[in-house]
Amino acid sequence: MSLDIASTPVRSGPDELVPSRYAVKVGEIDVLIISDGVLPLPTKMLGHNADSAARAAWLKEMFLPPDAFDWSLNVVLVRSGGQTILIDAGLGLDPDLNLPRAGQLVKRLASAGVDLASVTDVVLTHMHMDHVGGLLVEGVKDQLRPDLRIHVAAAEVKFWEAPDFTQVDMPQGFPDALRSAATRFASEYRSQLRLFDEEHEVAPGVVVRRTGGHTPGHSVVRLASGNDRLTFAGDAVFTVGFDHPDWHNGFEHDPEEAARVRVRLLTELAATGEQLVATHLPFPSVGRVAVDGDAFRWVPAYWDY
């Protein structure tokens, strides 16, 4: 990947009316944030343990619709030490769920001049379908390198052998779709999986660390080069999590632990001042975290043109 190529404007068709990639430099590490599209979901999933009036008040304060809105889907491409690393792979295609505005990753990588064959490593924050589905799109595996390494926590792979959905609050159809995608992914890519327990260095300055919570093997990726730092938090942080870190997201398999992980991570990021990117924060989701009383404050970065 060349960021010169990636930053070149591409003529947009009628279905590409918004920016879909954003380049960031972390010391000597090149980072490209790519939008996989948006996922329309019920607003209840932002805090299903919250009082409905409190949830409605927060949505109104944020100028968000009361019933459902579009969640961003962000993926990150990293170049470090001669390696090209894809962090998560987007939703792919699940026609049973009718999500036509998601699953844009393969098309948007191509429009950025990124060849799938150039990817040396994939890091998965977890195995929900909106993080592995892009690898299951027809024809994608044939374009990937035969020696591709896919890094994922061992606890995550183990969890999806018999997943527990007793504490989630998802729309109908999602549990079956999640289970199916994870099972198919593990079957198709098992020989390329590189499992780790708690922490693993994927490339110079690129470290993946298991947090648990959202899923047992959920992980975050820390980038560090010189004095610069950036954390890709996967699904540890959602938009509402800054104001209400104790609200439970509907996709969290262990909501209490997920809330503890969220508070620890946001506290750490506020202390270090490093940049944060996350899957479901509004694209391009680059920003920093500040402490705001008993909660936190999201400080979006000014776009660097």
C-alpha positions as CSV (number, residue, x, y, z in Angstrom):
1,M,0.0,0.0,0.0
2,S,1.2,3.5,-0.8
3,L,-0.5,6.3,1.1
4,D,0.2,8.5,-1.9
5,I,-2.1,6.2,-3.9
6,A,-4.5,5.7,-1.1
7,S,-4.9,9.5,-0.7
8,T,-5.6,10.1,-4.4
9,P,-9.2,11.2,-5.0
10,V,-11.3,8.5,-6.7
11,R,-14.3,9.5,-8.8
12,S,-17.4,8.5,-6.8
13,G,-20.4,6.9,-8.3
14,P,-23.9,7.5,-7.0
15,D,-23.4,4.9,-4.2
16,E,-20.2,6.6,-3.0
17,L,-21.2,10.0,-1.9
18,V,-19.1,10.2,1.3
19,P,-15.4,9.7,2.1
20,S,-14.5,6.0,2.7
21,R,-10.9,6.1,3.6
22,Y,-8.6,8.3,5.8
23,A,-4.8,8.1,6.2
24,V,-3.0,8.6,9.4
25,K,0.7,8.4,10.3
26,V,1.8,6.9,13.6
27,G,5.5,7.6,13.7
28,E,6.9,5.4,10.9
29,I,3.7,3.3,10.7
30,D,1.3,3.9,7.9
31,V,-2.4,3.6,8.8
32,L,-5.4,3.6,6.5
33,I,-8.9,3.6,8.1
34,I,-11.5,2.2,5.7
35,S,-15.2,2.4,5.9
36,D,-16.9,-1.0,5.4
37,G,-20.2,0.9,5.3
38,V,-23.0,1.2,7.8
39,L,-25.2,-1.2,9.8
40,P,-28.7,0.0,10.7
41,L,-29.5,-1.3,14.2
42,P,-32.1,-0.6,16.9
43,T,-31.1,2.2,19.4
44,K,-32.0,-0.1,22.3
45,M,-28.8,-2.0,21.6
46,L,-26.8,0.9,22.8
47,G,-27.8,0.3,26.4
48,H,-30.4,-2.4,26.9
49,N,-29.8,-2.3,30.7
50,A,-30.5,1.5,30.7
51,D,-33.8,3.1,31.7
52,S,-35.7,3.7,28.4
53,A,-36.3,7.4,29.3
54,A,-32.6,7.9,30.0
55,R,-31.7,6.3,26.7
56,A,-34.2,8.4,24.9
57,A,-32.8,11.6,26.5
58,W,-29.3,10.7,25.4
59,L,-30.4,10.0,21.9
60,K,-32.2,13.4,21.7
61,E,-29.2,15.2,23.2
62,M,-27.0,13.6,20.4
63,F,-29.5,14.5,17.7
64,L,-30.0,10.8,16.9
65,P,-33.3,9.2,15.9
66,P,-35.1,7.4,18.7
67,D,-35.6,4.0,17.2
68,A,-32.7,3.0,14.9
69,F,-29.7,4.6,13.3
70,D,-26.7,3.6,11.2
71,W,-23.6,2.3,13.1
72,S,-20.3,2.8,11.3
73,L,-18.2,-0.1,10.4
74,N,-14.5,0.7,10.3
75,V,-11.5,-1.4,9.3
76,V,-7.8,-0.6,9.6
77,L,-5.0,-1.3,7.2
78,V,-1.4,-1.0,8.6
79,R,2.0,-1.0,7.0
80,S,4.9,-1.7,9.4
81,G,8.3,-3.4,8.9
82,G,7.5,-4.6,5.4
83,Q,4.2,-6.2,6.5
84,T,0.8,-5.2,5.4
85,I,-1.7,-5.9,8.1
86,L,-5.5,-5.9,7.9
87,I,-7.2,-5.4,11.2
88,D,-10.6,-6.9,11.0
89,A,-12.3,-7.7,7.6
90,G,-15.8,-6.1,7.7
91,L,-19.2,-7.7,7.3
92,G,-19.0,-9.3,3.9
93,L,-22.3,-10.4,2.5
94,D,-25.2,-12.0,4.4
95,P,-28.3,-11.8,2.1
96,D,-30.5,-13.2,4.9
97,L,-30.0,-10.0,7.0
98,N,-30.6,-7.5,4.1
99,L,-27.7,-5.1,4.9
100,P,-26.9,-3.7,1.5
101,R,-25.0,-0.6,2.7
102,A,-22.4,-2.7,4.7
103,G,-19.8,-5.1,3.4
104,Q,-18.0,-2.5,1.2
105,L,-14.4,-3.4,2.2
106,V,-13.3,-5.4,-0.8
107,K,-14.5,-2.7,-3.2
108,R,-13.0,0.1,-1.2
109,L,-9.6,-1.6,-0.8
110,A,-9.6,-1.9,-4.6
111,S,-10.5,1.8,-5.1
112,A,-7.7,2.7,-2.7
113,G,-5.2,0.8,-4.9
114,V,-4.7,-2.0,-2.3
115,D,-4.3,-5.5,-3.8
116,L,-5.6,-8.3,-1.5
117,A,-2.5,-10.3,-2.4
118,S,-0.3,-7.6,-0.7
119,V,-1.8,-8.4,2.7
120,T,0.6,-10.5,4.8
121,D,-1.3,-10.6,8.0
122,V,-4.9,-10.3,9.3
123,V,-5.6,-9.4,13.0
124,L,-9.1,-10.2,14.3
125,T,-10.3,-8.2,17.3
126,H,-13.0,-11.0,17.6
127,M,-15.0,-13.3,15.4
128,H,-18.4,-11.5,15.1
129,M,-19.5,-11.6,11.4
130,D,-18.9,-7.8,10.9
131,H,-15.2,-8.5,11.6
132,V,-14.7,-11.8,9.7
133,G,-17.3,-11.6,7.0
134,G,-15.1,-9.9,4.4
135,L,-12.9,-13.0,4.3
136,L,-15.9,-15.1,3.4
137,V,-17.0,-13.2,0.3
138,E,-16.8,-15.4,-2.7
139,G,-13.5,-15.2,-4.5
140,V,-11.7,-13.3,-1.7
141,K,-9.7,-16.3,-0.4
142,D,-8.4,-17.0,-3.9
143,Q,-6.9,-13.5,-4.0
144,L,-5.2,-13.8,-0.6
145,R,-1.6,-15.1,-0.2
146,P,-1.4,-18.8,0.6
147,D,1.0,-17.9,3.5
148,L,-1.4,-15.3,5.0
149,R,-1.2,-15.3,8.8
150,I,-4.5,-14.7,10.7
151,H,-3.9,-13.6,14.3
152,V,-6.7,-14.2,16.8
153,A,-6.9,-15.0,20.5
154,A,-7.1,-18.7,21.3
155,A,-10.0,-17.9,23.7
156,E,-12.0,-16.5,20.8
157,V,-11.7,-19.6,18.7
158,K,-12.6,-21.8,21.6
159,F,-15.7,-19.7,22.5
160,W,-17.2,-20.1,19.0
161,E,-17.1,-23.8,19.2
162,A,-20.1,-23.5,21.6
163,P,-21.0,-19.8,21.9
164,D,-23.1,-18.5,24.8
165,F,-25.8,-16.0,23.8
166,T,-27.7,-15.9,27.1
167,Q,-26.6,-12.3,28.0
168,V,-26.9,-10.6,24.6
169,D,-29.8,-8.5,23.3
170,M,-29.7,-8.8,19.5
171,P,-32.3,-8.4,16.8
172,Q,-33.9,-11.6,15.5
173,G,-31.6,-13.6,13.2
174,F,-28.3,-12.2,14.4
175,P,-27.3,-15.0,16.8
176,D,-27.8,-17.6,14.0
177,A,-25.9,-15.4,11.5
178,L,-23.0,-14.8,14.0
179,R,-22.7,-18.5,14.8
180,S,-22.8,-19.5,11.1
181,A,-20.2,-16.9,10.1
182,A,-17.8,-17.8,12.9
183,T,-18.1,-21.6,12.2
184,R,-17.5,-21.1,8.5
185,F,-14.6,-18.8,9.1
186,A,-12.9,-21.3,11.5
187,S,-13.4,-24.1,9.0
188,E,-12.1,-22.3,5.9
189,Y,-9.1,-20.6,7.5
190,R,-8.1,-23.0,10.3
191,S,-4.7,-23.8,8.8
192,Q,-3.8,-20.1,8.6
193,L,-4.7,-19.2,12.2
194,R,-2.0,-18.0,14.5
195,L,-3.4,-18.2,18.0
196,F,-2.1,-16.2,21.0
197,D,-3.1,-16.2,24.7
198,E,-2.8,-12.7,26.0
199,E,-0.5,-10.6,23.9
200,H,1.3,-10.9,20.6
201,E,3.6,-8.7,18.5
202,V,2.4,-9.0,14.9
203,A,4.9,-6.6,13.3
204,P,7.3,-3.9,14.6
205,G,5.2,-1.6,16.8
206,V,2.0,-3.6,16.2
207,V,0.8,-5.5,19.3
208,V,-2.5,-7.2,19.8
209,R,-3.7,-7.7,23.3
210,R,-6.7,-9.7,24.6
211,T,-9.2,-7.8,26.7
212,G,-12.2,-10.1,26.9
213,G,-15.6,-8.7,27.8
214,H,-17.3,-8.1,24.5
215,T,-16.4,-11.7,23.6
216,P,-14.0,-13.9,25.6
217,G,-11.2,-13.4,23.1
218,H,-12.0,-9.8,22.2
219,S,-8.7,-8.0,21.6
220,V,-7.4,-4.4,20.9
221,V,-4.4,-3.5,18.7
222,R,-1.9,-1.0,19.9
223,L,0.4,0.8,17.4
224,A,3.5,2.5,18.6
225,S,6.3,4.2,16.7
226,G,8.6,6.9,18.1
227,N,6.5,9.1,20.4
228,D,3.2,8.3,18.6
229,R,0.6,5.9,19.7
230,L,-2.8,4.7,18.4
231,T,-5.2,2.0,19.7
232,F,-7.7,0.3,17.6
233,A,-10.3,-0.8,20.1
234,G,-12.6,-3.0,18.1
235,D,-15.9,-3.3,19.9
236,A,-14.7,-2.3,23.3
237,V,-16.0,1.2,22.8
238,F,-19.2,2.5,21.3
239,T,-20.4,6.1,21.0
240,V,-22.6,6.0,24.1
241,G,-19.7,4.4,26.1
242,F,-18.1,7.8,26.8
243,D,-21.1,9.2,28.5
244,H,-22.4,6.0,29.9
245,P,-19.6,3.4,30.1
246,D,-21.8,1.2,32.3
247,W,-24.5,0.8,29.6
248,H,-24.6,-2.7,28.1
249,N,-24.4,-3.1,24.3
250,G,-26.6,-5.8,22.8
251,F,-23.7,-7.6,21.2
252,E,-21.7,-8.1,24.4
253,H,-21.5,-11.7,25.5
254,D,-20.4,-10.7,29.0
255,P,-21.8,-7.2,29.5
256,E,-20.5,-6.7,33.1
257,E,-16.9,-7.6,32.1
258,A,-17.3,-5.5,28.9
259,A,-18.1,-2.4,31.0
260,R,-15.1,-3.0,33.2
261,V,-12.9,-3.4,30.1
262,R,-14.3,-0.2,28.6
263,V,-13.6,1.9,31.7
264,R,-10.1,0.5,32.1
265,L,-9.3,1.2,28.4
266,L,-10.8,4.7,28.3
267,T,-9.0,5.6,31.6
268,E,-5.8,4.4,30.1
269,L,-6.3,6.3,26.8
270,A,-7.2,9.5,28.7
271,A,-4.0,9.2,30.7
272,T,-1.7,8.6,27.7
273,G,-3.4,11.0,25.3
274,E,-2.9,8.5,22.4
275,Q,-5.3,8.3,19.5
276,L,-8.2,6.0,19.4
277,V,-10.0,4.3,16.5
278,A,-12.9,1.9,17.0
279,T,-15.1,-0.2,14.8
280,H,-18.4,1.5,15.4
281,L,-17.4,5.1,16.2
282,P,-18.4,7.5,13.3
283,F,-16.0,7.3,10.4
284,P,-13.1,7.9,10.4
285,S,-13.3,7.6,14.2
286,V,-9.9,9.1,14.9
287,G,-9.9,11.0,18.2
288,R,-8.7,11.1,21.8
289,V,-10.3,10.6,25.2
290,A,-10.7,13.0,28.0
291,V,-12.0,12.4,31.5
292,D,-15.3,14.2,32.2
293,G,-16.3,13.9,35.8
294,D,-17.4,10.3,36.4
295,A,-17.5,9.6,32.7
296,F,-15.4,10.4,29.6
297,R,-15.5,12.8,26.7
298,W,-14.8,11.9,23.0
299,V,-12.5,14.5,21.3
300,P,-12.6,13.9,17.5
301,A,-9.4,14.7,15.7
302,Y,-9.4,17.6,13.2
303,W,-9.2,16.0,9.7
304,D,-5.7,16.3,8.3
305,Y,-6.1,17.4,4.7
